[in-house]
């Protein structure tokens, strides 16, 4: 799997699961309505963990442009790989 596809799928999965838990807590007529911020933060933590486990072997699971740019700035990521990572993250977030 290419880094672009891995970042795309990982970021999309992260946003889908994270936003899903927020929708469950906020929307009326759902089982989790009104359950509070603890459920939201735990849900986001699980979303990040699951997304990282799914794509870590293929791209390092940056899932965030700030992580990609930080790794590039410290020399841990080749500069030629930056556009693929950023494009995958941006497309996956949409």
PDB file of N, CA, C and O in Angstrom:
ATOM      1  N   UNK A   1       0.860  -1.172   0.000  1.00  0.00           N
ATOM      2  CA  UNK A   1       0.000   0.000   0.000  1.00  0.00           C
ATOM      3  C   UNK A   1       0.905   1.233   0.000  1.00  0.00           C
ATOM      4  O   UNK A   1       1.898   1.284   0.726  1.00  0.00           O
ATOM      5  N   UNK A   2       0.559   2.206  -0.804  1.00  0.00           N
ATOM      6  CA  UNK A   2       1.356   3.428  -0.891  1.00  0.00           C
ATOM      7  C   UNK A   2       1.107   4.326   0.323  1.00  0.00           C
ATOM      8  O   UNK A   2       0.061   4.230   0.965  1.00  0.00           O
ATOM      9  N   UNK A   3       2.067   5.197   0.634  1.00  0.00           N
ATOM     10  CA  UNK A   3       1.849   6.135   1.748  1.00  0.00           C
ATOM     11  C   UNK A   3       0.629   7.034   1.527  1.00  0.00           C
ATOM     12  O   UNK A   3      -0.076   7.367   2.479  1.00  0.00           O
ATOM     13  N   UNK A   4       0.380   7.425   0.274  1.00  0.00           N
ATOM     14  CA  UNK A   4      -0.797   8.253   0.001  1.00  0.00           C
ATOM     15  C   UNK A   4      -2.072   7.529   0.405  1.00  0.00           C
ATOM     16  O   UNK A   4      -2.907   8.082   1.122  1.00  0.00           O
ATOM     17  N   UNK A   5      -2.220   6.290  -0.056  1.00  0.00           N
ATOM     18  CA  UNK A   5      -3.431   5.531   0.250  1.00  0.00           C
ATOM     19  C   UNK A   5      -3.548   5.237   1.745  1.00  0.00           C
ATOM     20  O   UNK A   5      -4.641   5.298   2.307  1.00  0.00           O
ATOM     21  N   UNK A   6      -2.431   4.921   2.384  1.00  0.00           N
ATOM     22  CA  UNK A   6      -2.452   4.635   3.823  1.00  0.00           C
ATOM     23  C   UNK A   6      -2.867   5.872   4.616  1.00  0.00           C
ATOM     24  O   UNK A   6      -3.693   5.779   5.524  1.00  0.00           O
ATOM     25  N   UNK A   7      -2.304   7.019   4.282  1.00  0.00           N
ATOM     26  CA  UNK A   7      -2.676   8.253   4.985  1.00  0.00           C
ATOM     27  C   UNK A   7      -4.120   8.636   4.690  1.00  0.00           C
ATOM     28  O   UNK A   7      -4.829   9.122   5.572  1.00  0.00           O
ATOM     29  N   UNK A   8      -4.557   8.418   3.457  1.00  0.00           N
ATOM     30  CA  UNK A   8      -5.947   8.699   3.098  1.00  0.00           C
ATOM     31  C   UNK A   8      -6.900   7.847   3.939  1.00  0.00           C
ATOM     32  O   UNK A   8      -7.824   8.372   4.560  1.00  0.00           O
ATOM     33  N   UNK A   9      -6.675   6.546   3.958  1.00  0.00           N
ATOM     34  CA  UNK A   9      -7.561   5.646   4.701  1.00  0.00           C
ATOM     35  C   UNK A   9      -7.483   5.879   6.211  1.00  0.00           C
ATOM     36  O   UNK A   9      -8.506   5.873   6.895  1.00  0.00           O
ATOM     37  N   UNK A  10      -6.278   6.084   6.726  1.00  0.00           N
ATOM     38  CA  UNK A  10      -6.128   6.317   8.163  1.00  0.00           C
ATOM     39  C   UNK A  10      -6.793   7.597   8.624  1.00  0.00           C
ATOM     40  O   UNK A  10      -7.462   7.618   9.657  1.00  0.00           O
ATOM     41  N   UNK A  11      -6.611   8.668   7.860  1.00  0.00           N
ATOM     42  CA  UNK A  11      -7.221   9.950   8.230  1.00  0.00           C
ATOM     43  C   UNK A  11      -8.736   9.888   8.084  1.00  0.00           C
ATOM     44  O   UNK A  11      -9.462  10.414   8.927  1.00  0.00           O
ATOM     45  N   UNK A  12      -9.218   9.248   7.020  1.00  0.00           N
ATOM     46  CA  UNK A  12     -10.665   9.115   6.831  1.00  0.00           C
ATOM     47  C   UNK A  12     -11.282   8.295   7.964  1.00  0.00           C
ATOM     48  O   UNK A  12     -12.354   8.635   8.465  1.00  0.00           O
ATOM     49  N   UNK A  13     -10.616   7.234   8.362  1.00  0.00           N
ATOM     50  CA  UNK A  13     -11.104   6.407   9.460  1.00  0.00           C
ATOM     51  C   UNK A  13     -11.109   7.187  10.774  1.00  0.00           C
ATOM     52  O   UNK A  13     -12.056   7.092  11.556  1.00  0.00           O
ATOM     53  N   UNK A  14     -10.065   7.944  11.008  1.00  0.00           N
ATOM     54  CA  UNK A  14      -9.982   8.762  12.214  1.00  0.00           C
ATOM     55  C   UNK A  14     -11.130   9.767  12.289  1.00  0.00           C
ATOM     56  O   UNK A  14     -11.787   9.887  13.323  1.00  0.00           O
ATOM     57  N   UNK A  15     -11.367  10.475  11.211  1.00  0.00           N
ATOM     58  CA  UNK A  15     -12.434  11.486  11.186  1.00  0.00           C
ATOM     59  C   UNK A  15     -13.808  10.826  11.291  1.00  0.00           C
ATOM     60  O   UNK A  15     -14.681  11.324  12.001  1.00  0.00           O
ATOM     61  N   UNK A  16     -14.001   9.719  10.596  1.00  0.00           N
ATOM     62  CA  UNK A  16     -15.289   9.035  10.637  1.00  0.00           C
ATOM     63  C   UNK A  16     -15.637   8.563  12.047  1.00  0.00           C
ATOM     64  O   UNK A  16     -16.743   8.803  12.533  1.00  0.00           O
ATOM     65  N   UNK A  17     -14.700   7.898  12.691  1.00  0.00           N
ATOM     66  CA  UNK A  17     -14.976   7.387  14.043  1.00  0.00           C
ATOM     67  C   UNK A  17     -15.066   8.515  15.071  1.00  0.00           C
ATOM     68  O   UNK A  17     -15.931   8.488  15.946  1.00  0.00           O
ATOM     69  N   UNK A  18     -14.182   9.496  14.970  1.00  0.00           N
ATOM     70  CA  UNK A  18     -14.201  10.605  15.920  1.00  0.00           C
ATOM     71  C   UNK A  18     -15.468  11.434  15.818  1.00  0.00           C
ATOM     72  O   UNK A  18     -16.098  11.754  16.826  1.00  0.00           O
ATOM     73  N   UNK A  19     -15.834  11.775  14.597  1.00  0.00           N
ATOM     74  CA  UNK A  19     -17.068  12.551  14.418  1.00  0.00           C
ATOM     75  C   UNK A  19     -18.304  11.728  14.754  1.00  0.00           C
ATOM     76  O   UNK A  19     -19.318  12.267  15.197  1.00  0.00           O
ATOM     77  N   UNK A  20     -18.213  10.423  14.542  1.00  0.00           N
ATOM     78  CA  UNK A  20     -19.336   9.552  14.883  1.00  0.00           C
ATOM     79  C   UNK A  20     -19.644   9.544  16.371  1.00  0.00           C
ATOM     80  O   UNK A  20     -20.809   9.556  16.768  1.00  0.00           O
ATOM     81  N   UNK A  21     -18.607   9.523  17.189  1.00  0.00           N
ATOM     82  CA  UNK A  21     -18.842   9.538  18.633  1.00  0.00           C
ATOM     83  C   UNK A  21     -19.389  10.891  19.077  1.00  0.00           C
ATOM     84  O   UNK A  21     -20.223  10.951  19.980  1.00  0.00           O
ATOM     85  N   UNK A  22     -18.938  11.961  18.464  1.00  0.00           N
ATOM     86  CA  UNK A  22     -19.482  13.282  18.802  1.00  0.00           C
ATOM     87  C   UNK A  22     -20.955  13.361  18.403  1.00  0.00           C
ATOM     88  O   UNK A  22     -21.777  13.878  19.158  1.00  0.00           O
ATOM     89  N   UNK A  23     -21.287  12.849  17.218  1.00  0.00           N
ATOM     90  CA  UNK A  23     -22.684  12.849  16.780  1.00  0.00           C
ATOM     91  C   UNK A  23     -23.552  12.025  17.728  1.00  0.00           C
ATOM     92  O   UNK A  23     -24.685  12.409  18.019  1.00  0.00           O
ATOM     93  N   UNK A  24     -23.043  10.920  18.202  1.00  0.00           N
ATOM     94  CA  UNK A  24     -23.802  10.078  19.120  1.00  0.00           C
ATOM     95  C   UNK A  24     -24.098  10.800  20.429  1.00  0.00           C
ATOM     96  O   UNK A  24     -25.178  10.632  20.996  1.00  0.00           O
ATOM     97  N   UNK A  25     -23.169  11.586  20.908  1.00  0.00           N
ATOM     98  CA  UNK A  25     -23.368  12.284  22.186  1.00  0.00           C
ATOM     99  C   UNK A  25     -24.266  13.510  22.001  1.00  0.00           C
ATOM    100  O   UNK A  25     -25.059  13.830  22.887  1.00  0.00           O
ATOM    101  N   UNK A  26     -24.154  14.185  20.885  1.00  0.00           N
ATOM    102  CA  UNK A  26     -24.834  15.470  20.705  1.00  0.00           C
ATOM    103  C   UNK A  26     -26.253  15.323  20.150  1.00  0.00           C
ATOM    104  O   UNK A  26     -27.153  16.055  20.562  1.00  0.00           O
ATOM    105  N   UNK A  27     -26.459  14.398  19.232  1.00  0.00           N
ATOM    106  CA  UNK A  27     -27.764  14.303  18.570  1.00  0.00           C
ATOM    107  C   UNK A  27     -28.810  13.655  19.465  1.00  0.00           C
ATOM    108  O   UNK A  27     -28.540  12.689  20.180  1.00  0.00           O
ATOM    109  N   UNK A  28     -29.999  14.212  19.403  1.00  0.00           N
ATOM    110  CA  UNK A  28     -31.113  13.650  20.162  1.00  0.00           C
ATOM    111  C   UNK A  28     -31.532  12.322  19.537  1.00  0.00           C
ATOM    112  O   UNK A  28     -31.209  12.050  18.381  1.00  0.00           O
ATOM    113  N   UNK A  29     -32.227  11.523  20.273  1.00  0.00           N
ATOM    114  CA  UNK A  29     -32.736  10.222  19.854  1.00  0.00           C
ATOM    115  C   UNK A  29     -31.620   9.241  19.473  1.00  0.00           C
ATOM    116  O   UNK A  29     -31.812   8.373  18.621  1.00  0.00           O
ATOM    117  N   UNK A  30     -30.456   9.387  20.110  1.00  0.00           N
ATOM    118  CA  UNK A  30     -29.402   8.392  19.976  1.00  0.00           C
ATOM    119  C   UNK A  30     -29.159   7.796  21.360  1.00  0.00           C
ATOM    120  O   UNK A  30     -29.492   8.410  22.374  1.00  0.00           O
ATOM    121  N   UNK A  31     -28.594   6.634  21.396  1.00  0.00           N
ATOM    122  CA  UNK A  31     -28.389   5.955  22.680  1.00  0.00           C
ATOM    123  C   UNK A  31     -27.401   6.680  23.584  1.00  0.00           C
ATOM    124  O   UNK A  31     -27.482   6.562  24.807  1.00  0.00           O
ATOM    125  N   UNK A  32     -26.472   7.427  22.998  1.00  0.00           N
ATOM    126  CA  UNK A  32     -25.462   8.104  23.799  1.00  0.00           C
ATOM    127  C   UNK A  32     -25.748   9.569  24.051  1.00  0.00           C
ATOM    128  O   UNK A  32     -24.877  10.282  24.550  1.00  0.00           O
ATOM    129  N   UNK A  33     -26.931  10.038  23.724  1.00  0.00           N
ATOM    130  CA  UNK A  33     -27.248  11.464  23.858  1.00  0.00           C
ATOM    131  C   UNK A  33     -27.041  11.940  25.292  1.00  0.00           C
ATOM    132  O   UNK A  33     -27.565  11.361  26.244  1.00  0.00           O
ATOM    133  N   UNK A  34     -26.267  13.004  25.414  1.00  0.00           N
ATOM    134  CA  UNK A  34     -26.057  13.619  26.716  1.00  0.00           C
ATOM    135  C   UNK A  34     -25.076  12.883  27.611  1.00  0.00           C
ATOM    136  O   UNK A  34     -25.018  13.159  28.809  1.00  0.00           O
ATOM    137  N   UNK A  35     -24.312  11.962  27.067  1.00  0.00           N
ATOM    138  CA  UNK A  35     -23.421  11.192  27.925  1.00  0.00           C
ATOM    139  C   UNK A  35     -22.168  11.950  28.342  1.00  0.00           C
ATOM    140  O   UNK A  35     -21.482  11.527  29.272  1.00  0.00           O
ATOM    141  N   UNK A  36     -21.853  13.057  27.679  1.00  0.00           N
ATOM    142  CA  UNK A  36     -20.804  13.931  28.181  1.00  0.00           C
ATOM    143  C   UNK A  36     -19.466  13.847  27.477  1.00  0.00           C
ATOM    144  O   UNK A  36     -19.254  13.072  26.545  1.00  0.00           O
ATOM    145  N   UNK A  37     -18.576  14.690  27.978  1.00  0.00           N
ATOM    146  CA  UNK A  37     -17.279  14.861  27.344  1.00  0.00           C
ATOM    147  C   UNK A  37     -16.354  13.667  27.538  1.00  0.00           C
ATOM    148  O   UNK A  37     -15.457  13.443  26.726  1.00  0.00           O
ATOM    149  N   UNK A  38     -16.561  12.901  28.600  1.00  0.00           N
ATOM    150  CA  UNK A  38     -15.723  11.722  28.829  1.00  0.00           C
ATOM    151  C   UNK A  38     -15.907  10.719  27.693  1.00  0.00           C
ATOM    152  O   UNK A  38     -14.935  10.128  27.223  1.00  0.00           O
ATOM    153  N   UNK A  39     -17.130  10.527  27.259  1.00  0.00           N
ATOM    154  CA  UNK A  39     -17.394   9.604  26.161  1.00  0.00           C
ATOM    155  C   UNK A  39     -16.761  10.131  24.873  1.00  0.00           C
ATOM    156  O   UNK A  39     -16.208   9.357  24.092  1.00  0.00           O
ATOM    157  N   UNK A  40     -16.840  11.432  24.652  1.00  0.00           N
ATOM    158  CA  UNK A  40     -16.242  12.016  23.449  1.00  0.00           C
ATOM    159  C   UNK A  40     -14.731  11.844  23.451  1.00  0.00           C
ATOM    160  O   UNK A  40     -14.158  11.422  22.446  1.00  0.00           O
ATOM    161  N   UNK A  41     -14.080  12.162  24.558  1.00  0.00           N
ATOM    162  CA  UNK A  41     -12.624  12.045  24.589  1.00  0.00           C
ATOM    163  C   UNK A  41     -12.175  10.583  24.504  1.00  0.00           C
ATOM    164  O   UNK A  41     -11.173  10.283  23.855  1.00  0.00           O
ATOM    165  N   UNK A  42     -12.893   9.689  25.142  1.00  0.00           N
ATOM    166  CA  UNK A  42     -12.550   8.265  25.051  1.00  0.00           C
ATOM    167  C   UNK A  42     -12.765   7.751  23.631  1.00  0.00           C
ATOM    168  O   UNK A  42     -11.970   6.957  23.126  1.00  0.00           O
ATOM    169  N   UNK A  43     -13.835   8.202  22.992  1.00  0.00           N
ATOM    170  CA  UNK A  43     -14.107   7.800  21.613  1.00  0.00           C
ATOM    171  C   UNK A  43     -13.041   8.295  20.655  1.00  0.00           C
ATOM    172  O   UNK A  43     -12.607   7.555  19.772  1.00  0.00           O
ATOM    173  N   UNK A  44     -12.612   9.544  20.820  1.00  0.00           N
ATOM    174  CA  UNK A  44     -11.544  10.077  19.964  1.00  0.00           C
ATOM    175  C   UNK A  44     -10.234   9.335  20.220  1.00  0.00           C
ATOM    176  O   UNK A  44      -9.479   9.076  19.283  1.00  0.00           O
ATOM    177  N   UNK A  45      -9.959   8.993  21.468  1.00  0.00           N
ATOM    178  CA  UNK A  45      -8.741   8.245  21.775  1.00  0.00           C
ATOM    179  C   UNK A  45      -8.762   6.882  21.097  1.00  0.00           C
ATOM    180  O   UNK A  45      -7.751   6.446  20.547  1.00  0.00           O
ATOM    181  N   UNK A  46      -9.889   6.220  21.132  1.00  0.00           N
ATOM    182  CA  UNK A  46      -9.999   4.929  20.460  1.00  0.00           C
ATOM    183  C   UNK A  46      -9.926   5.079  18.946  1.00  0.00           C
ATOM    184  O   UNK A  46      -9.366   4.218  18.267  1.00  0.00           O
ATOM    185  N   UNK A  47     -10.485   6.161  18.409  1.00  0.00           N
ATOM    186  CA  UNK A  47     -10.422   6.405  16.969  1.00  0.00           C
ATOM    187  C   UNK A  47      -8.981   6.594  16.512  1.00  0.00           C
ATOM    188  O   UNK A  47      -8.575   6.037  15.492  1.00  0.00           O
ATOM    189  N   UNK A  48      -8.210   7.373  17.257  1.00  0.00           N
ATOM    190  CA  UNK A  48      -6.801   7.585  16.918  1.00  0.00           C
ATOM    191  C   UNK A  48      -6.037   6.269  17.015  1.00  0.00           C
ATOM    192  O   UNK A  48      -5.263   5.933  16.118  1.00  0.00           O
ATOM    193  N   UNK A  49      -6.246   5.537  18.080  1.00  0.00           N
ATOM    194  CA  UNK A  49      -5.540   4.269  18.277  1.00  0.00           C
ATOM    195  C   UNK A  49      -5.854   3.286  17.155  1.00  0.00           C
ATOM    196  O   UNK A  49      -4.944   2.663  16.608  1.00  0.00           O
ATOM    197  N   UNK A  50      -7.105   3.144  16.814  1.00  0.00           N
ATOM    198  CA  UNK A  50      -7.508   2.202  15.769  1.00  0.00           C
ATOM    199  C   UNK A  50      -6.949   2.617  14.412  1.00  0.00           C
ATOM    200  O   UNK A  50      -6.458   1.770  13.665  1.00  0.00           O
ATOM    201  N   UNK A  51      -7.015   3.907  14.081  1.00  0.00           N
ATOM    202  CA  UNK A  51      -6.488   4.378  12.803  1.00  0.00           C
ATOM    203  C   UNK A  51      -4.981   4.172  12.718  1.00  0.00           C
ATOM    204  O   UNK A  51      -4.468   3.781  11.670  1.00  0.00           O
ATOM    205  N   UNK A  52      -4.272   4.429  13.806  1.00  0.00           N
ATOM    206  CA  UNK A  52      -2.819   4.229  13.809  1.00  0.00           C
ATOM    207  C   UNK A  52      -2.487   2.749  13.646  1.00  0.00           C
ATOM    208  O   UNK A  52      -1.589   2.413  12.875  1.00  0.00           O
ATOM    209  N   UNK A  53      -3.171   1.871  14.335  1.00  0.00           N
ATOM    210  CA  UNK A  53      -2.914   0.438  14.198  1.00  0.00           C
ATOM    211  C   UNK A  53      -3.190  -0.051  12.775  1.00  0.00           C
ATOM    212  O   UNK A  53      -2.512  -0.955  12.287  1.00  0.00           O
ATOM    213  N   UNK A  54      -4.168   0.535  12.119  1.00  0.00           N
ATOM    214  CA  UNK A  54      -4.529   0.082  10.776  1.00  0.00           C
ATOM    215  C   UNK A  54      -3.483   0.439   9.722  1.00  0.00           C
ATOM    216  O   UNK A  54      -3.251  -0.357   8.812  1.00  0.00           O
ATOM    217  N   UNK A  55      -2.846   1.605   9.812  1.00  0.00           N
ATOM    218  CA  UNK A  55      -1.969   2.053   8.728  1.00  0.00           C
ATOM    219  C   UNK A  55      -0.518   2.268   9.129  1.00  0.00           C
ATOM    220  O   UNK A  55       0.286   2.690   8.297  1.00  0.00           O
ATOM    221  N   UNK A  56      -0.163   1.995  10.358  1.00  0.00           N
ATOM    222  CA  UNK A  56       1.199   2.253  10.826  1.00  0.00           C
ATOM    223  C   UNK A  56       2.254   1.510  10.011  1.00  0.00           C
ATOM    224  O   UNK A  56       3.312   2.070   9.724  1.00  0.00           O
ATOM    225  N   UNK A  57       1.996   0.298   9.644  1.00  0.00           N
ATOM    226  CA  UNK A  57       2.981  -0.501   8.915  1.00  0.00           C
ATOM    227  C   UNK A  57       3.234   0.026   7.503  1.00  0.00           C
ATOM    228  O   UNK A  57       4.281  -0.261   6.923  1.00  0.00           O
ATOM    229  N   UNK A  58       2.304   0.784   6.946  1.00  0.00           N
ATOM    230  CA  UNK A  58       2.425   1.229   5.566  1.00  0.00           C
ATOM    231  C   UNK A  58       3.011   2.628   5.423  1.00  0.00           C
ATOM    232  O   UNK A  58       3.744   2.893   4.471  1.00  0.00           O
ATOM    233  N   UNK A  59       2.698   3.531   6.359  1.00  0.00           N
ATOM    234  CA  UNK A  59       3.139   4.916   6.181  1.00  0.00           C
ATOM    235  C   UNK A  59       3.684   5.556   7.455  1.00  0.00           C
ATOM    236  O   UNK A  59       4.142   6.698   7.415  1.00  0.00           O
ATOM    237  N   UNK A  60       3.646   4.865   8.557  1.00  0.00           N
ATOM    238  CA  UNK A  60       4.056   5.472   9.813  1.00  0.00           C
ATOM    239  C   UNK A  60       2.919   6.154  10.530  1.00  0.00           C
ATOM    240  O   UNK A  60       3.094   6.642  11.647  1.00  0.00           O
ATOM    241  N   UNK A  61       1.753   6.196   9.908  1.00  0.00           N
ATOM    242  CA  UNK A  61       0.521   6.731  10.501  1.00  0.00           C
ATOM    243  C   UNK A  61       0.679   8.138  11.044  1.00  0.00           C
ATOM    244  O   UNK A  61       0.439   8.379  12.227  1.00  0.00           O
ATOM    245  N   UNK A  62       1.078   9.061  10.198  1.00  0.00           N
ATOM    246  CA  UNK A  62       1.155  10.456  10.639  1.00  0.00           C
ATOM    247  C   UNK A  62      -0.246  10.995  10.903  1.00  0.00           C
ATOM    248  O   UNK A  62      -0.502  11.560  11.967  1.00  0.00           O
ATOM    249  N   UNK A  63      -1.145  10.827   9.954  1.00  0.00           N
ATOM    250  CA  UNK A  63      -2.570  11.195  10.053  1.00  0.00           C
ATOM    251  C   UNK A  63      -2.804  12.668  10.354  1.00  0.00           C
ATOM    252  O   UNK A  63      -3.936  13.059  10.640  1.00  0.00           O
ATOM    253  N   UNK A  64      -1.785  13.481  10.297  1.00  0.00           N
ATOM    254  CA  UNK A  64      -1.897  14.891  10.638  1.00  0.00           C
ATOM    255  C   UNK A  64      -0.781  15.635   9.912  1.00  0.00           C
ATOM    256  O   UNK A  64       0.385  15.259  10.032  1.00  0.00           O
ATOM    257  N   UNK A  65      -1.114  16.683   9.162  1.00  0.00           N
ATOM    258  CA  UNK A  65      -0.068  17.426   8.455  1.00  0.00           C
ATOM    259  C   UNK A  65       0.999  18.005   9.380  1.00  0.00           C
ATOM    260  O   UNK A  65       2.154  18.130   8.974  1.00  0.00           O
ATOM    261  N   UNK A  66       0.641  18.359  10.610  1.00  0.00           N
ATOM    262  CA  UNK A  66       1.630  18.909  11.539  1.00  0.00           C
ATOM    263  C   UNK A  66       2.693  17.862  11.892  1.00  0.00           C
ATOM    264  O   UNK A  66       3.867  18.198  12.045  1.00  0.00           O
ATOM    265  N   UNK A  67       2.286  16.607  12.019  1.00  0.00           N
ATOM    266  CA  UNK A  67       3.238  15.538  12.303  1.00  0.00           C
ATOM    267  C   UNK A  67       4.155  15.337  11.102  1.00  0.00           C
ATOM    268  O   UNK A  67       5.367  15.189  11.261  1.00  0.00           O
ATOM    269  N   UNK A  68       3.587  15.330   9.917  1.00  0.00           N
ATOM    270  CA  UNK A  68       4.385  15.162   8.705  1.00  0.00           C
ATOM    271  C   UNK A  68       5.407  16.278   8.561  1.00  0.00           C
ATOM    272  O   UNK A  68       6.581  16.013   8.300  1.00  0.00           O
ATOM    273  N   UNK A  69       4.980  17.507   8.727  1.00  0.00           N
ATOM    274  CA  UNK A  69       5.903  18.639   8.592  1.00  0.00           C
ATOM    275  C   UNK A  69       6.943  18.647   9.706  1.00  0.00           C
ATOM    276  O   UNK A  69       8.095  19.015   9.474  1.00  0.00           O
ATOM    277  N   UNK A  70       6.556  18.253  10.890  1.00  0.00           N
ATOM    278  CA  UNK A  70       7.514  18.170  11.991  1.00  0.00           C
ATOM    279  C   UNK A  70       8.582  17.119  11.747  1.00  0.00           C
ATOM    280  O   UNK A  70       9.759  17.354  12.021  1.00  0.00           O
ATOM    281  N   UNK A  71       8.182  15.959  11.234  1.00  0.00           N
ATOM    282  CA  UNK A  71       9.153  14.918  10.919  1.00  0.00           C
ATOM    283  C   UNK A  71      10.064  15.347   9.772  1.00  0.00           C
ATOM    284  O   UNK A  71      11.253  15.030   9.770  1.00  0.00           O
ATOM    285  N   UNK A  72       9.515  16.060   8.807  1.00  0.00           N
ATOM    286  CA  UNK A  72      10.333  16.558   7.695  1.00  0.00           C
ATOM    287  C   UNK A  72      11.315  17.617   8.181  1.00  0.00           C
ATOM    288  O   UNK A  72      12.455  17.665   7.719  1.00  0.00           O
ATOM    289  N   UNK A  73      10.885  18.458   9.101  1.00  0.00           N
ATOM    290  CA  UNK A  73      11.752  19.527   9.613  1.00  0.00           C
ATOM    291  C   UNK A  73      12.919  18.964  10.420  1.00  0.00           C
ATOM    292  O   UNK A  73      13.999  19.554  10.441  1.00  0.00           O
ATOM    293  N   UNK A  74      12.713  17.840  11.076  1.00  0.00           N
ATOM    294  CA  UNK A  74      13.787  17.238  11.865  1.00  0.00           C
ATOM    295  C   UNK A  74      14.620  16.241  11.060  1.00  0.00           C
ATOM    296  O   UNK A  74      15.553  15.639  11.592  1.00  0.00           O
ATOM    297  N   UNK A  75      14.288  16.067   9.786  1.00  0.00           N
ATOM    298  CA  UNK A  75      15.059  15.189   8.922  1.00  0.00           C
ATOM    299  C   UNK A  75      14.686  13.728   8.994  1.00  0.00           C
ATOM    300  O   UNK A  75      15.420  12.887   8.475  1.00  0.00           O
ATOM    301  N   UNK A  76      13.579  13.396   9.615  1.00  0.00           N
ATOM    302  CA  UNK A  76      13.149  11.999   9.733  1.00  0.00           C
ATOM    303  C   UNK A  76      12.257  11.549   8.588  1.00  0.00           C
ATOM    304  O   UNK A  76      11.883  10.378   8.518  1.00  0.00           O
ATOM    305  N   UNK A  77      11.912  12.467   7.690  1.00  0.00           N
ATOM    306  CA  UNK A  77      11.075  12.144   6.536  1.00  0.00           C
ATOM    307  C   UNK A  77      11.686  12.804   5.310  1.00  0.00           C
ATOM    308  O   UNK A  77      12.041  13.983   5.335  1.00  0.00           O
ATOM    309  N   UNK A  78      11.801  12.038   4.249  1.00  0.00           N
ATOM    310  CA  UNK A  78      12.361  12.547   3.004  1.00  0.00           C
ATOM    311  C   UNK A  78      11.446  13.638   2.437  1.00  0.00           C
ATOM    312  O   UNK A  78      10.225  13.478   2.414  1.00  0.00           O
ATOM    313  N   UNK A  79      12.028  14.726   1.989  1.00  0.00           N
ATOM    314  CA  UNK A  79      11.258  15.871   1.488  1.00  0.00           C
ATOM    315  C   UNK A  79      10.429  15.515   0.260  1.00  0.00           C
ATOM    316  O   UNK A  79       9.395  16.137   0.016  1.00  0.00           O
ATOM    317  N   UNK A  80      10.861  14.532  -0.512  1.00  0.00           N
ATOM    318  CA  UNK A  80      10.096  14.159  -1.703  1.00  0.00           C
ATOM    319  C   UNK A  80       8.807  13.423  -1.349  1.00  0.00           C
ATOM    320  O   UNK A  80       7.914  13.316  -2.190  1.00  0.00           O
ATOM    321  N   UNK A  81       8.692  12.917  -0.131  1.00  0.00           N
ATOM    322  CA  UNK A  81       7.493  12.192   0.289  1.00  0.00           C
ATOM    323  C   UNK A  81       6.423  13.113   0.864  1.00  0.00           C
ATOM    324  O   UNK A  81       5.276  12.696   1.028  1.00  0.00           O
ATOM    325  N   UNK A  82       6.771  14.340   1.167  1.00  0.00           N
ATOM    326  CA  UNK A  82       5.836  15.265   1.822  1.00  0.00           C
ATOM    327  C   UNK A  82       4.548  15.477   1.023  1.00  0.00           C
ATOM    328  O   UNK A  82       3.469  15.389   1.608  1.00  0.00           O
ATOM    329  N   UNK A  83       4.606  15.755  -0.292  1.00  0.00           N
ATOM    330  CA  UNK A  83       3.351  15.991  -1.022  1.00  0.00           C
ATOM    331  C   UNK A  83       2.384  14.813  -0.978  1.00  0.00           C
ATOM    332  O   UNK A  83       1.176  15.016  -0.854  1.00  0.00           O
ATOM    333  N   UNK A  84       2.889  13.595  -1.077  1.00  0.00           N
ATOM    334  CA  UNK A  84       2.000  12.426  -1.037  1.00  0.00           C
ATOM    335  C   UNK A  84       1.329  12.299   0.329  1.00  0.00           C
ATOM    336  O   UNK A  84       0.133  12.016   0.413  1.00  0.00           O
ATOM    337  N   UNK A  85       2.093  12.505   1.386  1.00  0.00           N
ATOM    338  CA  UNK A  85       1.529  12.422   2.729  1.00  0.00           C
ATOM    339  C   UNK A  85       0.468  13.505   2.951  1.00  0.00           C
ATOM    340  O   UNK A  85      -0.630  13.217   3.427  1.00  0.00           O
ATOM    341  N   UNK A  86       0.802  14.742   2.603  1.00  0.00           N
ATOM    342  CA  UNK A  86      -0.137  15.842   2.818  1.00  0.00           C
ATOM    343  C   UNK A  86      -1.393  15.685   1.964  1.00  0.00           C
ATOM    344  O   UNK A  86      -2.498  15.954   2.435  1.00  0.00           O
ATOM    345  N   UNK A  87      -1.234  15.251   0.713  1.00  0.00           N
ATOM    346  CA  UNK A  87      -2.392  15.068  -0.161  1.00  0.00           C
ATOM    347  C   UNK A  87      -3.302  13.963   0.383  1.00  0.00           C
ATOM    348  O   UNK A  87      -4.524  14.113   0.377  1.00  0.00           O
ATOM    349  N   UNK A  88      -2.728  12.871   0.848  1.00  0.00           N
ATOM    350  CA  UNK A  88      -3.534  11.783   1.415  1.00  0.00           C
ATOM    351  C   UNK A  88      -4.281  12.207   2.664  1.00  0.00           C
ATOM    352  O   UNK A  88      -5.442  11.842   2.851  1.00  0.00           O
ATOM    353  N   UNK A  89      -3.621  12.977   3.522  1.00  0.00           N
ATOM    354  CA  UNK A  89      -4.257  13.451   4.753  1.00  0.00           C
ATOM    355  C   UNK A  89      -5.385  14.435   4.452  1.00  0.00           C
ATOM    356  O   UNK A  89      -6.454  14.371   5.059  1.00  0.00           O
ATOM    357  N   UNK A  90      -5.140  15.335   3.520  1.00  0.00           N
ATOM    358  CA  UNK A  90      -6.164  16.320   3.178  1.00  0.00           C
ATOM    359  C   UNK A  90      -7.375  15.648   2.530  1.00  0.00           C
ATOM    360  O   UNK A  90      -8.518  15.942   2.880  1.00  0.00           O
ATOM    361  N   UNK A  91      -7.116  14.744   1.583  1.00  0.00           N
ATOM    362  CA  UNK A  91      -8.220  14.042   0.922  1.00  0.00           C
ATOM    363  C   UNK A  91      -8.976  13.157   1.906  1.00  0.00           C
ATOM    364  O   UNK A  91     -10.204  13.085   1.854  1.00  0.00           O
ATOM    365  N   UNK A  92      -8.269  12.495   2.787  1.00  0.00           N
ATOM    366  CA  UNK A  92      -8.930  11.639   3.767  1.00  0.00           C
ATOM    367  C   UNK A  92      -9.776  12.415   4.768  1.00  0.00           C
ATOM    368  O   UNK A  92     -10.814  11.935   5.223  1.00  0.00           O
ATOM    369  N   UNK A  93      -9.326  13.608   5.101  1.00  0.00           N
ATOM    370  CA  UNK A  93     -10.092  14.433   6.039  1.00  0.00           C
ATOM    371  C   UNK A  93     -11.388  14.948   5.407  1.00  0.00           C
ATOM    372  O   UNK A  93     -12.381  15.154   6.105  1.00  0.00           O
ATOM    373  N   UNK A  94     -11.378  15.154   4.102  1.00  0.00           N
ATOM    374  CA  UNK A  94     -12.606  15.587   3.431  1.00  0.00           C
ATOM    375  C   UNK A  94     -13.578  14.437   3.328  1.00  0.00           C
ATOM    376  O   UNK A  94     -14.674  14.601   2.792  1.00  0.00           O
TER     377      UNK A  94
END
